[in-house]
Amino acid sequence: MVEDLENLKTQIQAKGFKVEHYESPMQFNITVQSKNGQHCFARIFTGVNTRERFIIKSEACEKLKELISQN
């Protein structure tokens, strides 16, 4: 999934979106802004629950796929 997320980030950045992403063993943050700086979405998770972190990361990947297909 990490490669998938990195690939999606590259694709959406190529379309002009700004992506801020940070990941550590206890944190997952991603924020996406449109070409004009408008907030598109953000997913933030802090904690040790790996299942919840996986769900948040999967949601972020799905949202990036959706934005790529729309633009």
C-alpha atoms as a printed R data frame, in Angstrom:
   type eleno elety resid chain resno       x      y       z
1  ATOM     1    CA   MET     A     1   0.000  0.000   0.000
2  ATOM     2    CA   VAL     A     2   2.913  2.380   0.599
3  ATOM     3    CA   GLU     A     3   3.937  2.170  -3.050
4  ATOM     4    CA   ASP     A     4   0.301  2.674  -4.039
5  ATOM     5    CA   LEU     A     5   0.019  5.816  -1.889
6  ATOM     6    CA   GLU     A     6   3.285  7.223  -3.251
7  ATOM     7    CA   ASN     A     7   2.129  6.526  -6.821
8  ATOM     8    CA   LEU     A     8  -1.227  8.213  -6.173
9  ATOM     9    CA   LYS     A     9   0.502 11.224  -4.612
10 ATOM    10    CA   THR     A    10   2.710 11.575  -7.683
11 ATOM    11    CA   GLN     A    11  -0.283 11.337 -10.035
12 ATOM    12    CA   ILE     A    12  -2.350 13.924  -8.201
13 ATOM    13    CA   GLN     A    13   0.579 16.309  -7.835
14 ATOM    14    CA   ALA     A    14   1.085 16.061 -11.600
15 ATOM    15    CA   LYS     A    15  -2.481 17.374 -11.974
16 ATOM    16    CA   GLY     A    16  -1.550 20.466  -9.941
17 ATOM    17    CA   PHE     A    17  -2.803 19.486  -6.492
18 ATOM    18    CA   LYS     A    18  -0.718 20.185  -3.398
19 ATOM    19    CA   VAL     A    19  -0.230 17.133  -1.160
20 ATOM    20    CA   GLU     A    20   1.227 17.212   2.332
21 ATOM    21    CA   HIS     A    21   1.875 13.765   3.770
22 ATOM    22    CA   TYR     A    22   3.550 12.594   6.954
23 ATOM    23    CA   GLU     A    23   3.784  9.092   8.301
24 ATOM    24    CA   SER     A    24   5.411  7.564  11.366
25 ATOM    25    CA   PRO     A    25   4.707  4.405  13.391
26 ATOM    26    CA   MET     A    26   2.101  6.278  15.457
27 ATOM    27    CA   GLN     A    27   0.828  8.893  13.033
28 ATOM    28    CA   PHE     A    28  -0.622  9.244   9.546
29 ATOM    29    CA   ASN     A    29  -1.477 12.663   8.102
30 ATOM    30    CA   ILE     A    30  -2.412 13.631   4.565
31 ATOM    31    CA   THR     A    31  -3.844 16.921   3.354
32 ATOM    32    CA   VAL     A    32  -4.774 17.725  -0.246
33 ATOM    33    CA   GLN     A    33  -5.427 21.171  -1.682
34 ATOM    34    CA   SER     A    34  -6.727 21.938  -5.149
35 ATOM    35    CA   LYS     A    35  -4.834 23.928  -7.759
36 ATOM    36    CA   ASN     A    36  -6.307 27.190  -6.457
37 ATOM    37    CA   GLY     A    37  -5.424 26.396  -2.817
38 ATOM    38    CA   GLN     A    38  -8.885 25.265  -1.767
39 ATOM    39    CA   HIS     A    39  -8.971 22.454   0.810
40 ATOM    40    CA   CYS     A    40 -10.052 19.137  -0.752
41 ATOM    41    CA   PHE     A    41  -9.641 16.655   2.067
42 ATOM    42    CA   ALA     A    42  -7.518 15.574   4.993
43 ATOM    43    CA   ARG     A    43  -7.107 12.350   6.916
44 ATOM    44    CA   ILE     A    44  -5.334 12.360  10.263
45 ATOM    45    CA   PHE     A    45  -4.669  9.481  12.604
46 ATOM    46    CA   THR     A    46  -2.620  9.400  15.782
47 ATOM    47    CA   GLY     A    47  -2.400  6.316  17.964
48 ATOM    48    CA   VAL     A    48  -1.253  2.735  18.202
49 ATOM    49    CA   ASN     A    49  -4.309  0.977  16.732
50 ATOM    50    CA   THR     A    50  -2.824 -0.452  13.528
51 ATOM    51    CA   ARG     A    51  -6.212 -1.564  12.187
52 ATOM    52    CA   GLU     A    52  -7.647  1.953  12.503
53 ATOM    53    CA   ARG     A    53  -4.515  3.413  10.915
54 ATOM    54    CA   PHE     A    54  -4.845  0.989   7.990
55 ATOM    55    CA   ILE     A    55  -8.495  2.018   7.514
56 ATOM    56    CA   ILE     A    56  -7.614  5.742   7.506
57 ATOM    57    CA   LYS     A    57  -4.782  5.124   5.034
58 ATOM    58    CA   SER     A    58  -7.102  3.096   2.776
59 ATOM    59    CA   GLU     A    59  -9.698  5.893   2.861
60 ATOM    60    CA   ALA     A    60  -7.011  8.369   1.833
61 ATOM    61    CA   CYS     A    61  -5.982  6.178  -1.102
62 ATOM    62    CA   GLU     A    62  -9.592  5.866  -2.253
63 ATOM    63    CA   LYS     A    63 -10.104  9.634  -2.037
64 ATOM    64    CA   LEU     A    64  -6.930 10.259  -4.049
65 ATOM    65    CA   LYS     A    65  -8.157  7.805  -6.713
66 ATOM    66    CA   GLU     A    66 -11.490  9.628  -6.806
67 ATOM    67    CA   LEU     A    67  -9.826 13.034  -7.224
68 ATOM    68    CA   ILE     A    68  -7.560 11.709  -9.981
69 ATOM    69    CA   SER     A    69 -10.497 10.295 -11.916
70 ATOM    70    CA   GLN     A    70 -12.492 13.531 -11.559
71 ATOM    71    CA   ASN     A    71  -9.689 15.751 -12.804
